[in-house]
């Protein structure tokens, strides 16, 4: 089985992806936002979805989003949102064929989302 997925991760990969942006609104209100994802590609196999069967890699994700607001020189309370979920990637697709949202530590399933069949049929653009 080929274990390369659309994000260029491979089975056994562990790492962190981080993004950050800042925007000034009306000259006085600033939003600073960052997103960090700790990912671990820790499984592979076949996933059956309502739209078909796919060879997938399982990517375990802990996502931390931080937002800091400033009004002039006044720093408002920071907002932190942490999410835990699994993504299941099929080779060549732009997004996961399934996402399973879990509680902290990936122990209990909260929700399952599948990519709609017509979305899956579109290959990743180069």
N, C-alpha and C positions, 0 to 999 in steps of 0.2 A: 504494500500500500504506500503511495506517495504521501508524505506527511507535510508538505509545504502548503500553507494557506495564503489567502489573499493579503494578509498583513505582513507577509514574509516571515512570520514566526514558524518555527519547526517544533516538533515534539521534543520536550525537555527544556525548552526555552523558559527562562525566568528573568524578568526585568521590570523597569518602570518607564512609563511614558508620561511626560508632563507638558502642559500647555499653559500659557498665561496671556492675559490681555488687560489693558487699562484704557478707560475712556473718560473724557472730561465732558460733562453735560452742562450747557448753559454757563460755562466759565466758573462755576462754583461747586458743582456736584461731581464727585469722582467715584467711579466704580472700578475696583481692582479685582479681577477674578482669576483663579488658577484651578486647574484640574490635574490631579495626579492619579494614575492607574498603575497599580502593581499587578502584573499579570504572570501567570504560570500555565504553560501549556502542558497539562498533566494527564491527558488521556486521548484515546482515539478509538474509532469504531464506526458502526453504522447507526445512523439516527433515522428513525421512522417519523415522518411528520404527516400532517393531513394532506400535504402536497407531494409526497414522494419519499423515497429512501435515498439517503446521501451518506457517502463516506466523509467523516468529519473528524476534526481535532477538537478536543474540549479545552477551552481557555478559561481558567479561573481568574476572576477579576475582583479586586478591591479598589473602589473608586472613591477618591476624596475630593470634593469640590469646596473651595473656600471663596467667599465673597466679602470684601471689605469696602465699606462706603465711607466717604469723607464729604462733609459739607464745609467748604472752605478749609479751615484748619482744625475743625472738629471731627474727630475719629468716632464713627458710630460703631456699635457692637458688631464683631465679625460673625458671619454665618458659616457654619461648617455642616456639610451634608455628606455622609458616608453611605455607600451602597455596596452590596456584595451580590455577585451574580456569576453564572456560567454562560459563556457564548459557545456555540457550536458552528464551526466554520467549515464549509466545503471548498475544496480547491477551486480557485478562479472566481469566486463570488465576492462582491464588494461589501457585503455585510453578512452577519451570521444567519444561518437558516433557522436557528432557534436561540432564544435567550431565556434563561431560567433565573428569575430573581429569587434570592434567598435571604435568610436572616444572617446576623453576624456569625462569622465562622463557616458559612455555607452549609448549615446543618438542616434547616427546614425550608421547603419550597414555599414561596409566597405567590408567585405568578409565573406563567409560561407564555411566551410570545413566539409565534412562528412567522417567518416571512411569508407573504402571500405568494401563491404559486406563480403568478405572472411576474412578480418581482424577482424570484429565484431564477427564472429562465433567462434573465439578462446577464451576460458575463461581465466581469470587471473590465473597465476600459483601461487602456494602456496609456 
